[in-house]
Amino acid sequence: MREAFKGVKRNRGAAGIDKVSVEMFEANLDENLGALMRDLKTRGEFKPKPLRRVYIPKGKGKVRPLGIPAVRDRIAQEVLRRLLSPIFERLFHENSFGFRPKRSCHQALERVLDLWREGNKHVLDADIQGFFDNIPHSVIMTGLANVVADGNILGLVERFLRAGVMENGVFKPTTVGTPQGGVISPLLANITLNSLDWLLDKHGLQFVRYADDFVVMCRSQAQAKEALAVVKSHLGEELGLSLSPEKTHIATFSAGFAFLGFNLCSRSVTMRAKSVEKFKSKIRETTIRGHNLDDDLIMKLNRVIRGTANYFATSFSHNRKLFTELDKWIRVRLRSM
C-alpha cells in the first residue's frame, strides 16, 4: 500500500473532486492508508468517488477529456495495477509496447524500422475511434474474468469503471469506456486489445502497438487490405469498437506515415509537423512578450526543450537541421521579450 502511494506521488497530478491533494493525503498518511486498506479488504465496502472532468487541448481547437480520480482512488487503482500487471504481462504479445515494464515508444519505433528493413514496406496505419471513451465495460470485464477469478478484484475494477464523472457540478454516469487519466486505464486498454494482437499474429501479420496506437506492417498492398479487414471485423464483432474512417489508411514507407509523434519514411525519420507545432505552442506560452526573463522562466523553458530533445533526438531520427531552426526561432523569441 505504501509503495502504491509512492508511485502515485511520483506521478504527481491534481486533486480529484474531494480537493484532497497528494500533499494533504500524505500529511495524515498512516491513518489514510489504514482506512483505505480496511475498505479494500471488505467486499463491497470501497466506493470510488466520481472523477473530476477536465479538458486538455489537442490542437486545431479540439480538446481531449480527462478524468481525474481522487488521490485515495488513485492509490487503490495503483494497488490493483500492481496486482494485475504481473499476471497479464506474461500473456501480452511481444509487439505490444505501451505502458509495459522496460518498454518504450522508442522501442516500438525501432521495431517498426526493423520490420521495414525486413521488407514490410506497406503499412496499415489504424486509428480506433474514441478508444478509451468507447470500450464496452463488458469487454473489459470479460478480458479480466478470463484470467482473474477473485471476485473482490473484479468488483473493484467494475466499480471504478462505473464511478461516473463530475462536470461543472453535475454528476454523469459512466456506462462505457475507461477514463484517460485513470491509473489502471492503460492496463485495461492492453487487456482489451490483447486478443487483437494475437489474432494478427495468427494471421501471420506483423504489427507494432503502443496502447491504442498501432500499425500493421505488410509486404504488399493486398496484405495491407487483408489486415484492414481482419482488424475491422475483430474490433466490430468482438470488442464493440470501430476504426476512424478519416484517420485510418494504407500507406507506404516511400510516401511516409506518422507514428508516435514521428514522421517515418524510407528517406528519414523526423519530428512530425503536429509535434513541432505543439512544441512551439509550449514555447510561446512560456516566452510571452513583456515578461521578465528570470530564473524561473529559464527553468520552465529548459524543461520544455529538454523534454522534447530527449524524446525526438534518437539514434534513429534525423532532426538535426530542424533542431537548429528551432533553436534560432527560440533565440528570436527571447530577444523579443
QUIZI-V467296 format. One record per run of one state. SS is the DSSP state (h for helix, s for strand, l for the rest). FROM is the first residue (numbers start at 1). TO is the last residue. If there is no record, write none. Layout:
SS | FROM | TO
SS | FROM | TO
This chain:
l | 1 | 1
h | 2 | 10
l | 11 | 21
h | 22 | 27
l | 28 | 28
h | 29 | 41
l | 42 | 50
s | 51 | 59
l | 60 | 61
s | 62 | 68
l | 69 | 70
h | 71 | 89
l | 90 | 95
s | 96 | 96
l | 97 | 104
h | 105 | 117
l | 118 | 121
s | 122 | 128
l | 129 | 130
h | 131 | 134
l | 135 | 135
s | 136 | 136
h | 137 | 145
l | 146 | 150
h | 151 | 161
l | 162 | 164
s | 165 | 167
l | 168 | 169
s | 170 | 172
l | 173 | 175
s | 176 | 176
l | 177 | 184
h | 185 | 202
l | 203 | 205
s | 206 | 210
l | 211 | 212
s | 213 | 218
l | 219 | 220
h | 221 | 238
l | 239 | 242
s | 243 | 243
l | 244 | 248
s | 249 | 252
l | 253 | 256
s | 257 | 259
l | 260 | 261
s | 262 | 264
l | 265 | 268
s | 269 | 271
l | 272 | 272
h | 273 | 286
l | 287 | 294
h | 295 | 312
l | 313 | 319
h | 320 | 335
l | 336 | 337
